Amino acid sequence: MRSVPLRSILSLLALSLLSAPSAVQVTPQRGVVLSDLTWNEAEAALGPQTVVVIPLGAASKEHGPHLRLDNDLRLAQYFTGRVLAAAEVVLAPTIPYHFYPAFLEYPGSTHLSFETARDVVIDIVRSLAGYGPRRFYVLNMGVSTLGPLKSSAEVLAREGILLRYTDYLEVSAEATKRVEKQLRGTHADEIETSMMLYIDPSRVNMSLAVRDDNPNVPGAPLSRKNDGKGVYSASGVWGDATLATHEKGRTVVEAMAKGILNDIIALRSVELPRRD
C-alpha cells in the first residue's frame, strides 16, 4: 500500500479539530500520537520517512525524600510535549521500566536486567519498523539506560534500522555547567530538582531537600548501608538538592529541549545502516 505523507495526516487531523465544538481548546502540535490513531490511520502515518519517538522514563524509581518516584516519567512526558509541538514525528507510548540497578535498596524502585531492557526496546522498534519507519529516537531520561540503549542500537543497525537516543548528561552539560553550584552530584540533586521546580513545582517538597554527596565509588550503586560497598546515601540523593531553584531549572530544561529537537532534526539526514 502506498504510504500517505505524515503532513497529509496532520492536515486531516487539523480539519477534524476545526470542525469540533469550539468550547474545547486544543494545543497546536506538529507531531502525531500513535495511540490516538486507528490502525488505518497508523498505516498511513508510519511510512519510510517517518521518525518515531519513543519516550523512556522510570515510572517508579527513588528520587530522595523531596521528589516522587515518577520523576523521570514526568520529565519524559514534559519533553515529549515539547517535541510534539515542534517536530513532525510519530510518538509511540512511553516505556516506564528499564535498566536502573543503582537504586534497588530504596523501596518502590524498579529495575529490569540489562538484557531485558535491551530487548524491550529492540522488540518495540522491530514491531513499528515492520510498518515502514527506519528511524527511531528514544527520548531517554536516564543515565544507566545508556548501556542497554547502545546495545539495542547495535542490534537494530544490523537490520538496517537507525536508533538514536538522548544522552541525558551530555545534552544538558553546557547549561548545567553555567548554573551548578554543588560540589558533585547527578541524582535527585541540585540540577534534577531544579528541573522539576521549573516543570512542575507541585511535585517537589523543598522542605525535605537535603545535601547527600559522599564521594563516588566508580560503578557502585547508591546504598543505605555505610559499609564502603557503594555510594552511601541515607536519603537516596547524590548531590545537593537544597541549592535547587526554578531559574536554574529553566536554564537546563530549555537547553535540553533544544538539544533533543536538534537530535531529532539530525536523525532525518543520517544515512541508514546497511543490513547484514
Buried (B, 14 or more C-beta within 10 A) or exposed (E): EEBBBBEEBBEEBEEEEEEEEEEEEEEEBBBBBBEEBEEEBBBBBBBEEBBBBBBBBBBBBBBBBBBBBBBBBBBBBBBBBBBBBBBBBBBBEBBBBBBBEBBBBBEEBBBBEBEEBBBBBBEBBBEBBEBBBBBBBBBBBBBBBBEBBEBBBEBBBEBEBBBBBBBBEEBBBEBBEEBBEBEEBBBBBBBBBBBBBBBBEEBBEEEEBBBBBBEEBEEEBBBEEEEEEBBBBBBBBBBBBBBBBBEBBBBBBEBBBBBBBEBBEEBEEEEEBEEE
